[in-house]
């Protein structure tokens, strides 16, 4: 479920505010792009393609890195534990 993620305020500079908990986070441009992509319902393949195109990064590690970012969001309570990218 994306409920907590959908309520986040994400600034262009990477400052993230969770109004439900008052917690704040920071992320880089890549993290911001992933947050917005997940919130928009993009698939794992779409997110990887977006990173490749936007940031000119390539390689098999990208997929793993996206999944690790999802795990961090789950650990922070911003995504449900059962959330999975298609």
C-alpha positions in Angstrom: 0.0 0.0 0.0 1.2 3.5 -0.9 -0.9 5.4 1.7 2.0 6.8 3.8 4.1 7.5 0.7 1.2 9.3 -1.0 1.1 11.9 1.8 4.8 12.7 1.8 5.9 16.2 0.9 8.9 16.0 -1.3 10.9 19.1 -2.2 13.0 19.5 -5.3 16.1 19.6 -3.1 15.3 16.1 -1.6 13.9 17.2 1.7 11.0 14.9 2.7 8.4 15.5 5.3 5.9 12.9 6.6 3.0 14.9 8.0 1.4 11.9 9.7 4.5 11.3 11.9 6.3 14.6 11.7 9.4 12.7 10.6 11.8 14.3 8.1 14.2 12.6 5.7 16.6 13.7 3.0 17.5 12.0 -0.2 19.4 12.7 -3.4 18.0 13.2 -6.9 18.0 9.4 -7.5 16.0 8.7 -4.4 13.6 11.5 -5.2 13.0 10.1 -8.6 12.4 6.7 -7.2 9.9 8.0 -4.6 8.0 9.9 -7.2 8.0 6.9 -9.6 6.8 4.4 -6.9 4.1 6.9 -5.9 3.1 7.1 -9.6 2.7 3.3 -9.7 5.7 2.6 -12.0 6.9 -1.0 -12.2 10.4 -2.2 -11.3 11.4 -2.3 -15.0 10.0 1.2 -15.6 11.9 2.6 -12.6 15.2 1.0 -13.8 14.7 2.4 -17.3 13.9 5.9 -15.8 17.2 5.8 -13.8 19.1 4.7 -16.9 17.7 7.5 -19.0 17.7 10.3 -16.4 21.1 9.6 -14.7 22.9 7.7 -17.4 23.6 4.8 -15.0 23.6 1.2 -16.2 24.2 -2.3 -15.0 22.6 -5.2 -13.2 23.1 -3.5 -9.9 20.4 -0.9 -10.7 17.6 -3.4 -10.1 19.1 -4.5 -6.8 19.6 -0.9 -5.7 15.9 -0.1 -6.5 14.8 -3.1 -4.5 17.1 -2.0 -1.6 15.6 1.5 -1.7 12.1 -0.1 -1.4 13.3 -2.1 1.7 14.6 1.1 3.3 11.2 2.8 2.7 9.6 -0.2 4.3 12.0 -0.1 7.3 11.1 3.6 7.8 7.4 2.8 7.7 6.8 4.6 4.4 5.7 1.5 2.5 3.9 -1.5 3.9 6.0 -4.6 4.4 4.0 -6.6 1.9 4.6 -3.9 -0.9 6.3 -5.4 -3.9 7.2 -3.8 -7.2 5.8 -5.6 -10.2 
